[in-house]
Structures are given as structure tokens and as C-alpha cells.
């Protein structure tokens, strides 16, 4: 099936540094969602992007949907130790209307 | 904040045994899902359920898997004859509308270990 790839797979940053994860699909996406999974926890829905070129912000997090709706990014400004976790993008890649496919995830470690 | 609850939190079972994983979705949600996550890997779709029937399933969801909504609140995943490779964290999720429009609420998961 279709894959939603994320890079990088792992990222270690010093507390206070910025962090970005990228999500890429070979096919056009109808929308994209972002989830955060803390170590040992479950995925938690963060946001959904629908429109081409859309940018949304949640405090220090900025989410962007590409103009071609094939890629997306999550940028965290001035990371904190509470940002530790794995960030997944998720999208409807196969036209199914009742499921999303999760990306491969980016595991973020913040060094205090 | 409404929650999706899953029981048990941990389940250890012998290979070949049947297991039933239980979930109580959020009460006004209409769409229910099972996902699994093998340790350290991505979250994989198993099945979606709407209006008392399976609406989509993945290639992972073969004949050894089944889902049921036995009453108005519970949603269960049964694995008939467990294999070692079924060891994973199983997440139940629910959504009020189509998940590809509004996102899921996940439960805390059941860690299944097949020995």
C-alpha cells in the first residue's frame, strides 16, 4: 500500500533548539493529521490540515501543509523536555474514508 | 475529557491461545478502530467498524482476527490463535465522525505478549 514517510527517524536536540519533522507522500493527500506519542503512551491527536499551503500554529508548534498536498511539516520552536516523544503524521492515502495511515514517525529526544 | 478505555493493560498468553481485547469507546462516537504498534515501530491500521459492521480492514486483519460490539458500549478484538508475531501494543480508537476528517481519540492500549 501507499506509504507516508517521515524524516528524520530520530532527532536529538539541546533544550531550547528548534526541531522540524517532515512528512512526504508520493500521492496527493486529502488532508493530513499530526499525533504525538509520549514514551510508553498512546498517540494523541494534535491537529489536522486540509487546505493546500495551510499553516496552523499551536503555541510553539507550527504545522504546514504543502502547496501540492503531498508533504507536511511540524516545527517546534525552542524545544522543552516536555516535547519528548514520537511525532507521527497520518493521512488518508488510499481513498478509504474511515481510516488514516500513520507515517513512520520521528522520535524526538530533548537534552536538558 | 472523555476517554477511550481499554482492558486489560497487559496480557500475556501462550502461542495458539485465544485472546480478547476490550475497549469502551467514547459514548457519542460512531466510528471505532483497532490499530497495533509493534515495539518501536509505526502505528498500523487493523480494522474500522461503523454501524455494527466492518467498514475497512487491512491485510494484517486475517481470518484469525474478529471484532464485535456485543452491547452498546464495548468493542472487542479477538485473536483466535495467537502467534509470536502478534506481540504488540493494541490501540482502540474512536471518532465522532470519519477519522480522516476529525482525528481519532486513542485508548491507552493493551500490551499483548505471546510466549
HADDOCK unambig.tbl for C-alpha pairs under 7 A between the chains (distance, minus, plus):
assign (segid A and resid 33 and name CA) (segid B and resid 103 and name CA) 6.98 0.50 0.50
assign (segid A and resid 41 and name CA) (segid B and resid 108 and name CA) 6.57 0.50 0.50
assign (segid A and resid 42 and name CA) (segid B and resid 106 and name CA) 6.57 0.50 0.50
assign (segid A and resid 42 and name CA) (segid B and resid 107 and name CA) 6.86 0.50 0.50
assign (segid A and resid 42 and name CA) (segid B and resid 108 and name CA) 5.42 0.50 0.50
assign (segid A and resid 42 and name CA) (segid B and resid 109 and name CA) 6.83 0.50 0.50
assign (segid A and resid 43 and name CA) (segid B and resid 106 and name CA) 6.41 0.50 0.50
assign (segid A and resid 44 and name CA) (segid B and resid 105 and name CA) 6.95 0.50 0.50
assign (segid A and resid 44 and name CA) (segid B and resid 106 and name CA) 6.86 0.50 0.50
assign (segid A and resid 45 and name CA) (segid B and resid 103 and name CA) 6.33 0.50 0.50
assign (segid A and resid 45 and name CA) (segid B and resid 104 and name CA) 6.55 0.50 0.50
assign (segid A and resid 45 and name CA) (segid B and resid 105 and name CA) 6.93 0.50 0.50
assign (segid A and resid 91 and name CA) (segid B and resid 100 and name CA) 6.93 0.50 0.50
assign (segid A and resid 92 and name CA) (segid B and resid 100 and name CA) 6.05 0.50 0.50
assign (segid A and resid 97 and name CA) (segid B and resid 98 and name CA) 6.62 0.50 0.50
assign (segid A and resid 97 and name CA) (segid B and resid 100 and name CA) 6.47 0.50 0.50
assign (segid A and resid 98 and name CA) (segid B and resid 48 and name CA) 6.65 0.50 0.50
assign (segid A and resid 98 and name CA) (segid B and resid 98 and name CA) 5.37 0.50 0.50
assign (segid A and resid 98 and name CA) (segid B and resid 99 and name CA) 5.77 0.50 0.50
assign (segid A and resid 98 and name CA) (segid B and resid 100 and name CA) 6.27 0.50 0.50
assign (segid A and resid 99 and name CA) (segid B and resid 48 and name CA) 6.86 0.50 0.50
assign (segid A and resid 99 and name CA) (segid B and resid 99 and name CA) 5.94 0.50 0.50
assign (segid A and resid 99 and name CA) (segid B and resid 100 and name CA) 5.96 0.50 0.50
assign (segid A and resid 100 and name CA) (segid B and resid 99 and name CA) 6.99 0.50 0.50
assign (segid A and resid 100 and name CA) (segid B and resid 100 and name CA) 5.73 0.50 0.50
assign (segid A and resid 101 and name CA) (segid B and resid 45 and name CA) 6.81 0.50 0.50
assign (segid A and resid 102 and name CA) (segid B and resid 42 and name CA) 6.85 0.50 0.50
assign (segid A and resid 102 and name CA) (segid B and resid 43 and name CA) 5.93 0.50 0.50
assign (segid A and resid 102 and name CA) (segid B and resid 44 and name CA) 6.86 0.50 0.50
assign (segid A and resid 103 and name CA) (segid B and resid 42 and name CA) 6.84 0.50 0.50
assign (segid A and resid 104 and name CA) (segid B and resid 42 and name CA) 5.23 0.50 0.50
assign (segid A and resid 105 and name CA) (segid B and resid 42 and name CA) 6.48 0.50 0.50
